[in-house]
Amino acid sequence: MARHAQAAQLRPALRLFALFGHPLRVMIFQRLARTPASAGELARALPISRPAVVQHLKQLEGAHLVGASLSGRRRIYRVQRTGLAPLARWLAQHSRA
């Protein structure tokens, strides 16, 4: 039973590792950590189309790593640092000496 509980606690961190396993999602997250931006602004700085950026943003949003707010007709995305909590917990568990 204890192993099942450990596995359940590990799943959220594994999901974040999987999301950050894609270099473009890491680039998008890093850019949004510096400054909020729209999908179009992100696409202009990346070697992919706006629809592809939107797909990556949806995945990051689904993991609560980014959130969006409306500014006129544009959605402005920004990092939600609380989404990193599962990864922070995992790192804390494995960094104890």
LINDANOR-V997549 format. One record per pair of residues at least 6 apart in sequence whose ideal C-beta (glycine too) atoms are under 8 Angstrom apart, sorted by the first residue. I is the first residue (numbers start at 0). J is the second residue. Records with the same first field share a line. If there is no record, write none. Layout:
BEGIN
I: J, J
END
This chain:
BEGIN
8: 88
9: 89
11: 85
12: 85, 86, 88, 89
14: 62, 85
15: 62, 64, 82, 83, 85, 86
16: 86
18: 24, 58, 59, 62, 64
19: 25, 28
21: 55
23: 45, 47, 51, 55
24: 55, 58, 59
26: 45
27: 41, 45, 52, 55, 56, 59
28: 59, 64, 65, 78
30: 36, 41, 44
31: 41, 65, 76, 77, 78
32: 78
35: 75, 76, 77
36: 75, 76
37: 70, 73, 74, 75, 76
38: 49, 52, 53, 56, 74, 76
39: 49, 73
41: 52, 56, 76
42: 48, 49, 51, 52
45: 52
56: 65, 67, 76
59: 65
60: 66, 67, 76
62: 82
63: 79, 81, 82
64: 78, 79, 82, 83
65: 76, 77, 78, 79, 82
66: 76, 77, 79
67: 74, 75, 76, 77
68: 74, 75, 77
69: 75
END
